[in-house]
Amino acid sequence: SGILSKIIVGEGGTVPVGAVIGFIGDVDATVTQSAAALIDGPAASMVSSTTSIDSSAASLIDVPAAAKENASPTTERIKTSPLARRLAEDAGIDLALVKGTGPGGRVVEKDIKAFIASGVSAKHVSVSDAPAKPLAAAAAPTLGGEDVEVSKMRKAIARRTVQSKQTVPHFYLVMPVEMDYAMQLLNDINAQNPDGKITVNDLIVKACAVSLTKFPQVNVSWTPEDKVRYYDKVNIGIAAVTDQGLAIPVVPDCGNKTLRQISADAKALIKKARTGTITPQEMSGSTFSTSNLGMFGVEEFLAIINPPDSCMLAIGAVQNEVVVKEDGTFAASKRMRITLSCDHRTVDGVLGATFLQEVKRLLEAPLNLLS
């Protein structure tokens, strides 16, 4: 508690965890060496020039040596992100000529790229007496449009999906499931209790929970120490669409819950996600996740694994299809395709296929899910 005397990072800014965002205390207080030592990376470039920092503390702020040698006195005073500074140096651009659009007029990456695309001659933008590096080739004519700032949830989705696809070796297993008995069972259950309807997704989550209990080798994560972590509980994340983007609420301890308990918990969590009242704790701790696009008519798709889970199940639509029976005759059947995305570091093809067979078996004999 106290008086906020200095704002280092403005509202809406993004900084690493642990970075200094402001100071509480006397407005005229000098930033001590111990406080300045905490300032690094992006936060360092946002320190106001009016803040008094002694020379020993200022030396702790990370500025690349090359940038100090090559930058002009004017350049050093310009608030610039590290990436933007590198791009400017590579292109031979004087940062004083670039208008910053970041917090407090800070020059960021998109500003440098826009400046390069404008085609300004290199001889007018040299940052030193050395020959300027050639600018990038003239950009093609741009289309009309505008860049729109995205929500923090959308940024988190982008960060996690890129992390997943770049670091997790995905492979995929597709399996058809006969859903005639399951759909009939749901109709019978919901006819008796119309106020608390069980959905196809509830049934699938329950089938996954039972299967994960039977195959604990799938209920695991790969750790940064190159180990496999086995989890004591089955916590299943359920992908849900919200106004802000995709959220994955987590139903905890599904292995010890009934179908109706899973259904009630899932509905409550998804409602909280869509109304913006869900907590970070309620969207963390998953050991397995599901994503259902069947309600949109999607037959099958490949889901990106939700780290640190080892698998994610993609669920397609239940559709009427003509199938060939064992006696060679044709019959109409309700079928659904499920696709298991697997992390090959922890789940091999045979293990993934065996697990998927168990999910299929339970959905095709759904009375086993009522106990």
Disulfide bonds with the S-S distance in Angstrom:
none
